[in-house]
């Protein structure tokens, strides 16, 4: 047993020393820079034209670029917010051919040539869209981070004719999370724009 105990202790001691030597050699050192690695020089790119808020914007992108990143990082339209980046919070909601989508899960290449509306495109002639004005009047935001996505989803909700009751509004807005808990005021804002008769006003 003594020989076995000695061998076990020796093994553990040698393992510790060897592990320390490897770490000192930098074999397990984390990357120095926090910047993402650039794509290989021969990486494929795709040419797309994003029709954003009525203006055609040609871009050359990595085919993996999301619509969210194309809008924010390539076009400077930062009104569309990056929240969870997994399609769960709705902060990045935009309209694609009039339908609401979460732009973090939509490839920019999939939107090539299609009509895209972001929060920057709702106001017309310097006047707020009725839904934007309603969110202000009913204090439908607190920190405001989720508000662009909330408004884009609310506009689409009314257009879809689904604002038929407070319960329906809550159900069909459930994909948009407000971490500040301003839900009652958001519902008030939506109902003030679209009466609970299912009107399709405020397009």
N, C-alpha and C positions, 0 to 999 in steps of 0.2 A: 504493500500500500504506500510506503514511503516513496518508493521510486515512482509510482503512479502520480502521487501528489506533486513531487518535484517536477515531473514532466508537464503536468497541467499548468503549474505556476510558470514554468519556463515558456511554455507555448503562449500563455497570455501576455507575458512580459515582451516576448519577441514580436507578437502581433501588435501590441501597443507601439513599440518602437518603429516597426515597419510602417504602420499607418501614419505616424507622425512624420516619418521621412517622406512618404508619398505626398502628404498634404503640403509639406514644406517645399516640395518640388513643383508645386502649383498644378498638379495633375487634376485636382478637384476644385481649383479656385474658380469662383463665379466670374462671368464676363465683366470686364472693366467698365464698359459703357452700357448705359441703360437704353441706348437707342436700338430700335429694331434693325436686324441685319438687312442691308440693301438686297434687292433681288439680283440674281445672277445677271451678268452683262448680256447674256443671250436669251433672257426671259422674254416670253411672248407678250405682246401688248395688243390691245384692240382699240380701234377707232370707233368712238360713239358720238352721237349728237344728242344731247339732253335738251329737250324743249322745256325750259324752266320758266314758269310765270310768263309765257308768251314769247320768250326769246330763245333762239337756237344757240346752244353752247357746245361747240365741238371740243372733244377731249380725246387724248390718247392715254389709256389706262391699263394697268394690270387687270387681266380678266377677272381676278378675284375681288376687285374693289367693290365694296357695297355702295348702294345709292347714297346712303347716309354719309360715308366718307367722301364720295365724289362731291356732294353738295357742300359739306363743311370744309374739307381740306383742299379741294381743287377749285371750287367756285366761290368760296368765302361766304356762303349762305349759312351762317351759324345760328339762325333762328331755330332750325331743326336741331333738337338736342340729342346728345348721346347719353342714354341712361344706363340700362342694363346691357345693351349690345347683344341681347339674346331674344328680342322680340316679346319680352314679358311685361314691359312697363308702359309702352305706348308713347314715350316721350319723343320718339323720332317719327311720329305719324305724318305722312304727306298724302297728297292725292295723286294717283296715277291713273290717267284717263278717267278722272272723276271719282274713282273708288279709293277709299282709304287703305293704305298699306303701311306696314312698319318698314321703314327704309333700311334698317340695320340688317334685315333678312332678305332684302331685295338686291340682287346684283345690278350694278349700274348698266352692264351690258344688256340686261333684260328690259331696261327702260329706254333703249335706243330708239329715237324718233317718236316716242310717246309723250303725251302731255303731262307735265309734272307741275303741281301747284304746291308751293311751300307757304309757310306763315307770312313770308315777305310779300307774297303775291295776292293776299286777300284784300288789303286796303286798295281802294280805287280812287284816283284823283285827290289823294290826300285825306280821304275820309275813311274812317275805320269801317270794316265790315260789320254788319249788325251784330254778329256773334262776338266780335272783339269788343264792341261797345257794351254789350250785355255783360260780359265778364268783368269789365271795369265797373259798370253800374251796380252789379250785384256782388262785388268783391269776391270773384270766383278764383282768386289766387292768393297765396301767401308768399312763399319763397319765389314763385313764378317759374321754376325750372320746368315743371311739367306742362305749363300753360299753353305753349304753342301746340303741343301734341293734343292736349285736351280740346283746344279750339278747332283744330283741323278735324278731329274725330267728331266733334259736335256738329260742325257744318255738314259733314257727310251724313251723320245720323238723321238730321232734319231732311236732307235731300232724299234719303232713302225712305222717308215717310214712317219712320219708326218711333217718333216722339209722340206716342199715343197716350202715354201715362207716365207718371213719375217712376213707377216700377219698370216700365219698358226702357225709359231713359237710363236708369241705373244698370239694367241688364246689358244694354247695347253699348254702354260706355265702360263696362267692367274691364276692358282691356287697357284702359288708361288709368294708371295708378297715381294718386296724389298722396305723397307721403306726409303732407301737412294736414290732411284730413278736411279739405275744403269742399267735400262732396255736396253738402246741402246747398251751398251757394252756387256750385256748378250746375246743379239741377235747376235752381231758380233761374240762372242765366239762360239755360237752354229753353225752359218753358216760356220765358218771356219773349223769345224770338219765334218759337214755333208753338202756337197754342196746342193744347192737348187734344185737338181734333185730328191730329195727324197731318197737318198742313205741311206742304213742301216749300215753304217760303225760305228766304235767305239763302239762295243758291250761290 
